[in-house]
Amino acid sequence: MKLSSKALLALAISSITATAYAETQSQDFVPTTLAGSSAQSEAKGFIDGQSLGGTTRNWFSNENKFRGQKFTYQKHGQDRTDAYRTNWVQGTILNYSSGFTQGTVGVATEVAAYNAIVLDRSKRDIKGGSNRTLADSDGKAVDQWSKLGLANVKFRVSNTTLTAGRQNFSSGIVDTIGNRALPSSFEGVSFNSEEFSNLSFQGGIFDRVSPRTEQSLTKFVSEYGNGQTTDKVQTLGFNYQPLKSLKTSVFAAHVEDFWNQYYFGATHELGDSSVLGLTTGLNYYKTTDTGSKKMGKIDNDTYSLSLGLTHQAHSLTFSYQEVNGDEYFDYLHETNGIYLANSLTSDFNSPNEKSFQVAYGINMAEYGVPGLKFNAYSARGWGIDGTHYNGTAYGEAGKSRSDLRLMDGEKHQEYGVGASYALQSGPLKATTIRGTYITHRASAQQADGNIREFRLVTTIPFNIL
């Protein structure tokens, strides 16, 4: 990875700041020892350890394109266009988890039913649904639908658990995404081992994904590609905390006939937030093609570096991100496998793109209103250059905006504000309400286009057992 001058400057600022303030955040080394207890030895039994609960989420989004750009939908077999799209869905998850049976090898199961009720069923409003509202082949909303979101069996020895079936999984490359009315999940086998005090291992083999807004299982595709599918995703890695103030993650993934991808992440904390706290974050991905190269030739290094300052209720974060490669920095669709600091409404991940973000947040708990938070950010991307791309996975030559070769010096910018509130007590305790508004502006060939979006999401957790 070759760091740019801006990234080196950010690292220098980090070092200067580190010497300017007292190190109240412990920098002590954390020795690696065996875990102090065994989770399986504390198993309560299949029935005694069971739980039944879930969440219900009201998810509303209104989008408006501008500068002449339009959404397309069909009416009476003809294409129609207008500038807005609205999606409004109520998603509910009912989750049952048994306890682990007692003994050397514990066995448990998890089953979750997902249900969606579409509250805005106008064909014109939903514009085919996309990954927001489930629609039929004619573009009409499926009024109500359900599926098994999770269905798995777990086996545990000591602090190591093997899970087989439909499941959640979280790592820097393969990660469940939950930014719609319902989340995605994966079909396969995974393990999680926490046998050491500060070192854990994770891995998995998955062959299907259950999308956020679909009833069926599908093969994995890439987020930015041309629809090519892969039959198998394998990932393996570890999380390690060498210092009380430093956490790291290392993961690798083999996506059959797509790519091999490697991830390194680190977060370091310094100082005292009551005076001044400093958080430095680094995320780095290396991606290379493999197998039959369905996504074409790939040789991509992408990283982000963030510097966050916290003083009491206030936080200010600066983030620089850079893509080194003639193709998109790509990841698997229906996953959150992009831990880059500038992954916002736009991922700022075009060929050779550089981006910079400034973000501000305030936690009103410091002013007597616990649970209330506000944030605002501004991000800008520039230097996009796809003129050296020679594949077909990211657009065919001459095919308008989908062709990377047309992206020469493109730039874009995104602004956003948000507010959230979490109830602190009462029967609806932990209910969260979040509203966000973003504006994205782009030059002629930048793929994300010109769009404004207002989103309001209310999530209510509940427990039955």
C-alpha positions in Angstrom: 0.0 0.0 0.0 1.4 3.4 -1.0 0.2 6.2 1.3 -0.4 9.6 -0.4 1.0 12.8 1.0 -2.4 13.7 2.6 -2.4 10.3 4.4 1.1 10.8 5.7 0.1 14.3 6.9 -2.8 12.8 8.8 -0.5 10.3 10.5 1.9 13.2 11.4 -0.9 15.2 12.9 -1.9 12.0 14.9 1.6 11.7 16.3 1.8 15.4 17.2 -1.6 15.3 19.0 -0.6 12.2 20.8 2.3 14.0 22.5 0.3 17.1 23.3 -2.2 15.5 25.7 -2.0 13.2 28.7 -2.4 9.5 27.9 -5.3 8.8 30.2 -6.3 6.0 27.9 -4.2 3.0 28.9 -1.5 2.0 26.4 -0.6 -1.1 28.4 0.3 -4.3 26.5 -2.4 -7.1 26.8 -0.9 -10.6 27.2 -2.6 -13.4 25.4 -3.9 -16.0 27.9 -6.5 -18.7 27.9 -10.0 -17.4 28.5 -10.9 -17.3 32.2 -14.1 -19.3 31.8 -15.9 -21.6 29.5 -19.2 -20.5 28.0 -20.2 -24.1 27.5 -19.6 -25.0 31.2 -22.2 -22.3 32.0 -24.9 -23.7 29.6 -28.4 -23.5 31.1 -29.9 -26.2 28.9 -32.0 -26.2 25.7 -35.2 -25.0 27.3 -33.9 -23.0 30.3 -31.7 -20.9 28.2 -34.2 -20.2 25.5 -35.4 -16.7 24.4 -38.1 -15.3 22.1 -38.1 -11.7 20.9 -37.3 -9.5 18.0 -37.8 -6.1 16.5 -40.2 -4.3 14.3 -39.0 -1.5 12.0 -40.8 1.2 10.2 -38.6 2.2 7.2 -39.5 5.2 5.1 -37.5 6.8 2.3 -38.2 9.6 -0.2 -35.7 10.2 -3.0 -35.6 13.0 -5.6 -33.2 13.1 -8.5 -32.3 16.5 -10.0 -30.2 18.1 -12.8 -32.4 16.4 -15.3 -32.0 12.8 -14.0 -35.1 10.6 -13.6 -36.3 7.3 -12.2 -37.9 4.9 -14.7 -41.0 2.7 -14.2 -43.5 1.0 -16.5 -47.1 1.8 -17.0 -49.3 0.0 -19.6 -46.1 -1.6 -21.0 -44.4 1.7 -21.6 -41.5 3.4 -19.9 -42.4 6.4 -17.8 -40.1 8.7 -15.9 -40.2 11.2 -13.1 -37.8 12.6 -10.5 -39.0 11.0 -7.2 -39.2 7.5 -5.6 -40.9 6.6 -2.3 -40.6 3.4 -0.3 -42.4 2.7 3.0 -42.2 -0.8 4.6 -42.8 -2.2 8.0 -40.4 -5.1 8.7 -40.7 -7.4 11.7 -38.3 -10.1 13.0 -39.5 -12.8 15.4 -36.5 -14.6 16.7 -36.3 -17.8 18.7 -33.0 -19.0 20.2 -32.8 -22.1 22.4 -30.2 -22.5 25.1 -27.2 -24.8 24.6 -27.6 -28.3 26.0 -25.3 -29.1 28.9 -22.3 -31.4 28.6 -18.9 -31.2 26.7 -20.6 -30.5 23.4 -23.6 -28.2 23.6 -26.3 -28.1 20.9 -28.6 -25.1 20.2 -30.8 -23.8 17.4 -31.9 -20.4 16.2 -34.9 -19.7 14.0 -36.1 -16.2 12.9 -39.2 -15.4 10.8 -39.0 -12.2 8.7 -42.2 -10.4 7.7 -42.6 -7.3 5.5 -45.8 -5.2 5.0 -45.6 -2.6 2.3 -47.3 0.6 3.4 -46.8 2.5 0.1 -48.0 0.2 -2.7 -48.1 2.7 -5.6 -46.4 1.4 -8.6 -45.4 4.9 -9.6 -44.0 5.6 -6.1 -41.8 2.5 -5.7 -40.4 2.5 -9.2 -39.9 -1.3 -9.4 -38.9 -1.5 -5.7 -35.1 -2.0 -6.2 -33.7 -3.5 -3.0 -36.2 -1.4 -0.9 -39.7 -2.8 -1.7 -40.3 -6.3 -3.0 -42.0 -6.0 -6.4 -43.3 -8.6 -9.0 -42.1 -8.8 -12.6 -44.7 -6.2 -13.5 -43.2 -3.7 -11.0 -46.2 -4.0 -8.6 -45.5 -4.2 -4.9 -45.9 -7.5 -3.1 -48.2 -6.3 -0.4 -47.1 -8.6 2.4 -44.5 -11.4 2.4 -42.6 -13.6 4.9 -39.6 -15.9 4.9 -37.2 -17.7 7.3 -34.5 -15.2 7.8 -32.5 -17.4 10.1 -32.6 -21.2 10.6 -29.5 -22.9 12.0 -28.1 -25.5 14.4 -25.1 -24.6 16.6 -22.6 -26.8 18.3 -20.3 -25.5 21.1 -17.3 -26.8 22.8 -15.7 -24.6 25.5 -15.8 -21.1 23.8 -15.8 -22.3 20.2 -19.1 -22.4 18.3 -19.9 -24.0 14.9 -23.0 -22.8 13.2 -24.7 -24.5 10.2 -27.6 -23.2 8.2 -29.0 -19.7 7.6 -27.2 -17.2 9.8 -25.8 -13.8 10.5 -22.0 -13.4 10.1 -19.9 -10.3 10.7 -16.3 -9.5 9.5 -14.5 -6.9 7.4 -15.3 -8.7 4.2 -18.5 -10.7 4.7 -21.0 -8.9 7.0 -24.7 -9.0 7.4 -26.3 -5.7 6.2 -29.3 -4.2 8.0 -30.0 -0.8 6.5 -33.4 -1.7 5.1 -36.7 -2.8 6.7 -35.1 -6.3 7.1 -31.5 -7.5 7.1 -29.7 -10.0 4.9 -28.4 -13.4 6.1 -26.1 -16.1 4.7 -26.5 -19.8 4.0 -23.5 -22.0 5.0 -21.2 -23.1 7.8 -19.2 -20.8 10.1 -17.3 -20.9 13.3 -16.3 -18.4 16.1 -13.6 -19.3 18.6 -12.9 -17.2 21.7 -10.5 -19.5 23.6 -8.1 -16.7 24.3 -8.5 -13.5 26.4 -7.7 -11.0 23.6 -7.6 -13.1 20.4 -10.6 -14.6 18.6 -10.9 -16.5 15.3 -13.7 -16.5 12.7 -14.3 -18.3 9.5 -17.1 -19.4 7.2 -18.1 -21.0 3.9 -21.2 -19.6 2.3 -22.9 -20.5 -1.0 -26.2 -18.4 -0.9 -27.4 -15.1 0.5 -30.9 -14.3 1.7 -31.3 -10.7 0.4 -32.9 -7.8 2.4 -35.9 -7.5 0.1 -36.4 -10.9 -1.5 -38.1 -14.1 -0.4 -35.7 -16.6 -2.0 -32.0 -17.5 -1.5 -29.8 -16.3 -4.4 -26.2 -16.7 -5.4 -23.7 -14.0 -4.5 -23.0 -11.2 -7.0 -20.8 -8.2 -6.7 -22.1 -4.8 -5.7 -20.9 -3.0 -8.8 -20.5 -5.8 -11.4 -22.6 -6.9 -14.4 -24.6 -9.6 -12.6 -22.0 -12.5 -12.7 -22.7 -15.0 -10.0 -20.3 -17.0 -7.8 -21.0 -20.4 -6.2 -18.9 -20.2 -3.1 -17.5 -17.6 -0.6 -14.9 -18.6 1.9 -13.5 -16.4 4.6 -11.1 -16.7 7.5 -9.6 -14.3 10.0 -9.0 -13.1 13.5 -9.5 -10.2 15.9 -6.6 -9.2 18.1 -6.2 -6.6 20.9 -2.4 -6.2 21.6 -2.9 -3.1 23.7 -5.8 -1.9 25.9 -6.1 1.0 23.5 -5.5 -0.9 20.2 -7.8 -3.3 18.4 -7.0 -5.0 15.1 -8.7 -7.3 12.6 -7.2 -9.4 9.8 -9.4 -11.3 7.3 -9.1 -13.0 4.0 -11.8 -14.2 1.6 -11.8 -16.3 -1.6 -14.8 -15.5 -3.8 -14.8 -18.3 -6.3 -13.9 -17.1 -9.9 -14.2 -13.5 -8.7 -11.4 -12.4 -6.5 -9.2 -13.0 -3.5 -9.6 -10.1 -0.9 -7.6 -9.3 2.1 -8.5 -6.9 4.9 -6.6 -5.2 7.7 -8.3 -2.9 10.2 -7.0 -1.1 13.3 -8.4 1.3 15.8 -6.3 3.2 18.4 -7.6 5.4 21.2 -5.6 8.0 23.1 -6.3 10.7 25.6 -9.4 11.5 27.7 -12.6 12.5 26.0 -13.5 14.8 29.0 -10.5 16.9 27.9 -9.5 15.7 24.4 -9.7 12.1 23.1 -8.1 10.9 19.9 -9.3 7.9 17.8 -7.2 6.9 14.8 -8.7 4.3 12.4 -7.1 2.5 9.4 -8.9 0.2 7.0 -7.1 -1.5 4.1 -8.2 -3.9 1.4 -6.2 -5.7 -1.2 -8.2 -7.4 -4.0 -6.8 -9.5 -6.9 -8.6 -11.6 -9.5 -8.8 -15.4 -9.3 -10.0 -18.5 -11.1 -11.9 -17.8 -14.3 -11.9 -14.1 -13.6 -15.6 -13.4 -14.1 -15.0 -9.9 -12.9 -12.0 -9.4 -15.2 -8.5 -8.5 -14.2 -8.3 -6.9 -10.7 -5.4 -5.5 -8.9 -6.7 -3.1 -6.4 -5.4 -1.5 -3.2 -7.9 0.7 -1.3 -7.5 2.2 2.2 -9.1 4.8 4.5 -7.4 6.7 7.3 -9.5 8.6 9.9 -8.6 10.9 12.8 -11.4 11.6 15.3 -11.2 14.1 18.1 -13.7 14.0 21.0 -14.2 16.7 23.7 -17.1 15.9 26.1 -20.3 15.9 24.0 -18.6 16.9 20.7 -16.7 14.9 18.1 -14.9 16.0 15.0 -13.6 13.4 12.5 -11.4 13.8 9.4 -11.3 10.9 7.0 -9.2 10.4 3.8 -9.8 7.5 1.4 -8.0 6.4 -1.7 -8.5 3.7 -4.4 -5.5 2.5 -6.3 -6.8 0.4 -9.2 -8.4 0.8 -12.6 -11.6 -0.8 -11.5 -14.1 -0.1 -8.7 -13.2 -1.2 -5.2 -15.9 -3.9 -5.1 -17.5 -6.1 -2.5 -20.3 -8.6 -2.3 -23.9 -7.4 -2.8 -26.2 -7.8 0.1 -23.3 -7.6 2.5 -21.8 -4.8 4.5 -18.3 -5.9 3.5 -16.9 -2.4 3.1 -15.5 -0.9 6.3 -14.0 2.1 4.6 -14.4 5.5 6.4 -16.0 7.2 3.4 -18.6 4.6 2.6 -21.7 6.7 2.8 -24.7 6.9 0.5 -21.9 6.9 -2.2 -19.0 4.5 -1.5 -16.5 6.9 -3.0 -14.9 3.8 -4.5 -14.4 4.6 -8.2 -11.2 3.8 -10.1 -8.2 5.8 -8.7 -10.6 8.0 -6.6 -9.5 10.0 -3.7 -12.0 11.4 -1.1 -12.0 13.4 2.0 -14.7 13.7 4.7 -15.3 16.0 7.6 -17.9 14.9 10.2 -19.3 16.4 13.4 -21.4 14.8 16.1 -22.9 15.9 19.3 -24.2 13.6 22.1 -26.9 15.5 24.0 -26.5 13.3 27.1 -23.9 15.8 28.2 -26.6 18.4 28.3 -29.2 16.4 30.2 -30.9 14.6 27.2 -29.6 11.1 27.2 -30.3 9.2 24.0 -30.4 12.2 21.7 -27.7 12.6 19.1 -27.1 14.8 16.1 -24.5 14.5 13.3 -23.5 16.3 10.1 -20.9 15.5 7.4 -19.5 16.7 4.1 -17.5 14.4 1.8 -15.9 15.1 -1.6 -14.4 12.7 -4.1 -12.1 13.6 -7.0 -9.5 12.3 -9.4 -11.6 9.4 -10.8 -9.9 7.8 -13.7 -11.3 4.7 -15.4 -9.7 5.4 -18.8 -7.3 2.4 -18.3 -10.0 -0.1 -17.6 -10.1 -2.9 -20.2 -12.6 -5.3 -18.9 -16.4 -5.8 -19.3 -17.5 -6.5 -15.7 -17.9 -2.8 -14.9 -19.6 -1.6 -18.1 -19.2 -2.2 -21.8 -17.4 0.3 -24.1 -19.8 3.0 -25.2 -22.6 2.1 -22.9 -23.2 5.6 -21.5 -22.7 6.0 -17.7 -22.1 2.3 -17.0 -18.7 2.4 -18.9 -15.8 3.1 -16.6 -13.7 4.3 -19.6 -15.9 7.5 -19.6 -14.8 8.4 -16.1 -11.9 10.8 -16.6 -11.4 13.4 -13.9 -15.0 12.9 -12.6 -15.8 14.3 -9.1 -18.7 14.4 -6.7 -19.7 15.5 -3.3 -22.2 14.5 -0.6 -23.7 16.3 2.4 -25.7 14.8 5.2 -27.4 15.6 8.5 -29.0 13.3 10.9 -30.7 13.0 14.3 -31.5 10.0 16.4 -33.2 9.3 19.7 -33.2 6.2 21.8 -35.8 5.8 24.6 -34.2 5.4 27.9 -37.0 3.8 30.0 -40.6 2.6 29.9 -42.3 -0.2 27.9 -40.6 1.0 24.7 -37.1 1.2 26.2 -34.3 1.0 23.6 -36.7 2.0 20.7 -34.7 4.2 18.3 -35.9 6.9 15.9 -33.5 8.1 13.3 -34.0 10.7 10.6 -31.4 11.6 7.9 -31.2 13.9 4.9 -28.5 13.7 2.3 -27.7 15.5 -1.0 -25.3 13.9 -3.5 -24.1 16.0 -6.5 -22.0 14.5 -9.3 -20.3 15.5 -12.5 -21.7 14.1 -15.8 -20.1 10.6 -15.8 -19.9 9.9 -12.1 -22.1 6.9 -11.6 -24.0 7.8 -8.4 -25.7 10.8 -10.0 -27.6 13.7 -8.5 -30.0 12.8 -5.7 -31.5 14.0 -2.5 -33.0 11.5 0.1 -34.9 11.9 3.3 -35.0 8.7 5.4 -37.0 8.1 8.7 -36.5 4.8 10.5 -38.1 3.7 13.8 -37.0 0.4 15.3 -38.8 -1.1 18.3 -37.3 -4.2 20.1 -39.5 -6.6 22.0 -39.1 -9.6 24.3 -41.6 -12.4 24.8 -39.5 -14.9 26.7 
